[in-house]
Amino acid sequence: MAKDTLKLYGADWCPKSANLRNYLQSIWVTFDDYNVETDAEAEQSVRKLYNGDLKFPTVTYGTDFLKNPSIKDLDVFLDKYGLKDV
């Protein structure tokens, strides 16, 4: 059984995406980083979550996801899955 992976969907120019990316790196959380503007598969993955709309940054883990989370919301999400201690 494949292990779920934390994923960040964003864009290089987006300050909110950069903020989440930098935060995750600063607390040593492993995640996959996808640019929805240059990766068509990533774009489609996000659009499926929002009935065809492209909304980012989006953070996913398994089937659970957050749209444009604050750092506090992201921390709660990470704690929910025990990802900060990995």
Secondary structure, 3 states (H helix, E strand, C coil): CCCCCCEEEECCCCHHHHHHHHHHHHCCCCCEEEECCCCHHHHHHHHHHCCCCCCCCEEEECCEEEECCCHHHHHHHHHHCCCCCC
